[in-house]
Amino acid sequence: MLKTTFKPYYAVIFTSKKKKTDPTYVSMAEAMIELAKKQPGFIDIESAEDEIGITVSYWESLDAIAAWKGNSMHQIAQEMGKNDWYKYYKVKVARIEREYSFEA
């Protein structure tokens, strides 16, 4: 469960459909998650995959998102995604104004 004290904060919503299962994709995805966690301004990440993949990463600021987008290792992963892994992807950036949750 996402826990944050930063308000407002930002979500980067990445939706995608892969071409095929590729073992290099899994290892790169895991490496990118670990790298993102070390970036200034990173808050958390959530992901799910079925017909499409949805990954939402949460950030303190638009500057933190821009820095992550420009990270050299992340740029390599982005190019591999375009060339090797994805049929398509879409990225949306949203500002989170409010949050609430339920847990049984």
C-alpha positions as CSV (number, residue, x, y, z in Angstrom):
1,M,0.0,0.0,0.0
2,L,1.3,3.4,-1.0
3,K,2.2,5.5,2.0
4,T,3.1,9.1,1.6
5,T,3.2,12.4,3.4
6,F,3.9,14.4,0.3
7,K,0.8,16.3,-0.9
8,P,0.3,17.0,-3.6
9,Y,2.5,14.6,-5.4
10,Y,2.7,13.1,-8.9
11,A,1.9,9.8,-10.6
12,V,3.5,8.6,-13.8
13,I,1.1,6.1,-15.3
14,F,2.8,3.8,-17.8
15,T,0.5,1.5,-19.8
16,S,1.9,-1.0,-22.3
17,K,1.3,-4.1,-24.4
18,K,4.3,-6.3,-25.0
19,K,5.2,-8.0,-28.3
20,K,6.2,-11.2,-26.6
21,T,7.7,-12.6,-23.4
22,D,11.4,-11.8,-23.3
23,P,13.7,-12.7,-20.4
24,T,15.8,-9.6,-21.0
25,Y,12.6,-7.5,-20.3
26,V,12.1,-9.1,-16.9
27,S,15.6,-8.4,-15.7
28,M,15.6,-4.9,-17.1
29,A,12.2,-4.1,-15.5
30,E,13.6,-5.3,-12.1
31,A,16.7,-3.3,-12.5
32,M,14.7,-0.1,-13.4
33,I,12.5,-0.5,-10.3
34,E,15.6,-0.8,-8.1
35,L,17.2,2.2,-9.9
36,A,14.0,4.3,-9.6
37,K,13.9,3.6,-5.8
38,K,17.3,5.3,-5.5
39,Q,16.3,8.5,-7.4
40,P,15.7,11.7,-5.5
41,G,12.0,12.4,-5.3
42,F,10.9,8.8,-5.7
43,I,8.0,7.8,-3.4
44,D,6.7,4.4,-4.5
45,I,5.7,2.1,-7.4
46,E,2.8,-0.2,-8.1
47,S,2.4,-2.6,-11.0
48,A,0.0,-5.1,-12.5
49,E,-0.1,-7.0,-15.8
50,D,-2.7,-9.0,-17.6
51,E,-3.7,-8.1,-21.2
52,I,-1.9,-4.8,-20.7
53,G,0.8,-3.8,-18.2
54,I,0.2,-0.9,-15.9
55,T,2.9,0.6,-13.8
56,V,2.3,3.7,-11.7
57,S,5.3,5.4,-10.1
58,Y,4.9,8.2,-7.6
59,W,7.1,11.2,-7.3
60,E,7.5,14.3,-5.1
61,S,7.8,16.7,-8.1
62,L,7.8,17.3,-11.8
63,D,11.5,17.9,-11.6
64,A,12.1,14.5,-10.1
65,I,10.1,12.9,-12.9
66,A,12.1,14.8,-15.5
67,A,15.4,13.7,-13.9
68,W,14.2,10.0,-13.9
69,K,13.2,10.3,-17.6
70,G,16.6,11.7,-18.4
71,N,18.5,9.0,-16.4
72,S,21.0,7.4,-18.8
73,M,20.2,3.8,-17.8
74,H,16.5,4.6,-18.0
75,Q,17.0,6.0,-21.5
76,I,18.7,2.7,-22.5
77,A,15.7,0.8,-21.2
78,Q,13.3,3.2,-23.0
79,E,15.1,2.5,-26.3
80,M,15.0,-1.2,-25.8
81,G,11.3,-1.0,-25.0
82,K,10.6,0.8,-28.3
83,N,12.9,-1.5,-30.4
84,D,12.3,-4.9,-28.7
85,W,9.6,-5.2,-26.2
86,Y,6.5,-3.1,-26.7
87,K,3.7,-3.1,-29.3
88,Y,2.7,0.2,-27.8
89,Y,3.0,2.2,-24.6
90,K,1.5,5.4,-23.2
91,V,2.7,7.6,-20.4
92,K,0.5,10.0,-18.4
93,V,1.6,12.3,-15.7
94,A,-1.0,13.3,-13.1
95,R,-1.0,15.4,-10.0
96,I,-2.4,13.7,-6.9
97,E,-4.4,16.1,-4.8
98,R,-6.0,13.7,-2.4
99,E,-5.9,10.0,-1.4
100,Y,-7.8,7.6,0.8
101,S,-7.9,3.9,1.2
102,F,-9.5,1.0,2.9
103,E,-7.9,-2.1,4.4
104,A,-9.8,-5.0,6.0
